Amino acid sequence: MNNTIKVERARNSLSQSDLAEKVGVTRQTIYAIETKRFIPSTVLAFKLAKILKVEVSELFELEEEDWD
C-alpha cells in the first residue's frame, strides 16, 4: 500500500516524533508506515488523515499486489 505520509508531514511541518505523539504511537511506527513495512489499522489511518488534514484516500492508495 502506497502512502503520502512523509509528504503530508512535511507540508504540516511535523517530524515523525511530532506526528507519532499526536496520534498516540511511537516514532518507529510512523517510520514503518512511511517505508511500507507496516499497514496501519483503520482507526490509525483516520487519525493520521485528520492530523494531516487530508482524506484517508489521499493518504493511502492500494497497489496492484494488494489485490492478490
C-alpha positions, 0 to 999 in steps of 0.5 A: 500500500502506497502512502503520502505520509512523509509528504503530508508531514512535511507540508504540516511541518511535523517530524515523525516524533511530532506526528507519532505523539499526536496520534498516540504511537511511537516514532518507529511506527510512523517510520514503518508506515512511511517505508511500507513495512507496516499497514496501519489499522483503520482507526490509525489511518483516520487519525493520521488523515485528520492530523494531516488534514487530508482524506484517508484516500489521499493518504493511502492508495492500494497497489496492484499486489494488494489485490492478490 
